[in-house]
């Protein structure tokens, strides 16, 4: 059973009573008459061929309160897009697939490139950004939830709890972040959160002094969770990273745009397992190594915008503080694993910490070398200012793809 502790600057909505999914869904059906709800699924085509996606589809088909489902499909050929249409055709809810690699959406992307407002990097952030634009354009949902497509332990109660804070008309929240324990197969997971994000945030405060922004990030129980929900009104002004910094970048945008009392985090699952990334000890451009660099750069950049001055000496001090703090955390996690009968390989944990420590310096150097880098995709408000008919063209491209290949 979850505890009821409230920590940090945002509200925590716990799972105290294990309410049934049917009871939650009855309420959500009632809420949907006031606040229509939508689900965004950012997916690689390859994920349709895994064990996770058929299970997700099977569960989502049973959800009675969704007014719209939007699937963002990446890395798909023409035949694979056609196969994706067949894969999702059993959904009883209204749904559309954004074929991001198709000629119609690529032509629209080229026009955005010509105006200097297109995403500069392929990836989940770009996929989510286009899907959010489409959902804003179609105006079918007031409350929107987003979750990953590689969750092997998925059941629809996750979605019900995730979207509930946005759907309940009595709540004034604009954004909710999902959280859950990262335990599977008898092991403690979630390495990047445990071994990088938490000790990094606390090391930055140790070196640079108190920061409301760092304290805000540190208040989230699982800041790298790929599951969150928000009101439609959030979409026009959010700037989204296109790289591995998507989750932390989204939290940072919420911090910039909203008071903490408009934000919350919600317990959405007792057990959660998904595809695990390789740590990539020898390649900085892939796996958890690239993720750690992107996350560090994002935090450094956001702090710089708020007035923090960084230089090589600061990054060396942060690395030193981080290394000591992270090793201390490994001791805590080891003891936590032991009392719960879980496995934790201390050698592997320390190798990860050594990599992340080096990547703090690497990320700092990249930040200093390119202080004017623009990793955030422009907001949809700016896009519509540059291209006033972009929503009509986006809807037209998606509909023409659907009609041609269905």
Secondary structure as GFF3:
##gff-version 3
##sequence-region A 1 406
A	DSSP	beta_strand	11	13	.	.	.	ID=ss1
A	DSSP	alpha_helix	21	32	.	.	.	ID=ss2
A	DSSP	beta_strand	37	44	.	.	.	ID=ss3
A	DSSP	three_ten_helix	45	49	.	.	.	ID=ss4
A	DSSP	alpha_helix	51	60	.	.	.	ID=ss5
A	DSSP	beta_strand	66	74	.	.	.	ID=ss6
A	DSSP	alpha_helix	78	88	.	.	.	ID=ss7
A	DSSP	beta_strand	95	99	.	.	.	ID=ss8
A	DSSP	alpha_helix	103	114	.	.	.	ID=ss9
A	DSSP	alpha_helix	124	138	.	.	.	ID=ss10
A	DSSP	beta_strand	143	146	.	.	.	ID=ss11
A	DSSP	alpha_helix	157	167	.	.	.	ID=ss12
A	DSSP	beta_strand	175	180	.	.	.	ID=ss13
A	DSSP	beta_strand	183	184	.	.	.	ID=ss14
A	DSSP	beta_strand	187	188	.	.	.	ID=ss15
A	DSSP	alpha_helix	191	192	.	.	.	ID=ss16
A	DSSP	pi_helix	193	197	.	.	.	ID=ss17
A	DSSP	alpha_helix	198	208	.	.	.	ID=ss18
A	DSSP	alpha_helix	212	218	.	.	.	ID=ss19
A	DSSP	beta_strand	228	231	.	.	.	ID=ss20
A	DSSP	three_ten_helix	232	237	.	.	.	ID=ss21
A	DSSP	beta_strand	240	241	.	.	.	ID=ss22
A	DSSP	alpha_helix	246	257	.	.	.	ID=ss23
A	DSSP	three_ten_helix	260	262	.	.	.	ID=ss24
A	DSSP	beta_strand	263	269	.	.	.	ID=ss25
A	DSSP	alpha_helix	287	305	.	.	.	ID=ss26
A	DSSP	alpha_helix	312	339	.	.	.	ID=ss27
A	DSSP	alpha_helix	346	369	.	.	.	ID=ss28
A	DSSP	beta_strand	376	377	.	.	.	ID=ss29
A	DSSP	alpha_helix	380	386	.	.	.	ID=ss30
A	DSSP	alpha_helix	390	405	.	.	.	ID=ss31
###
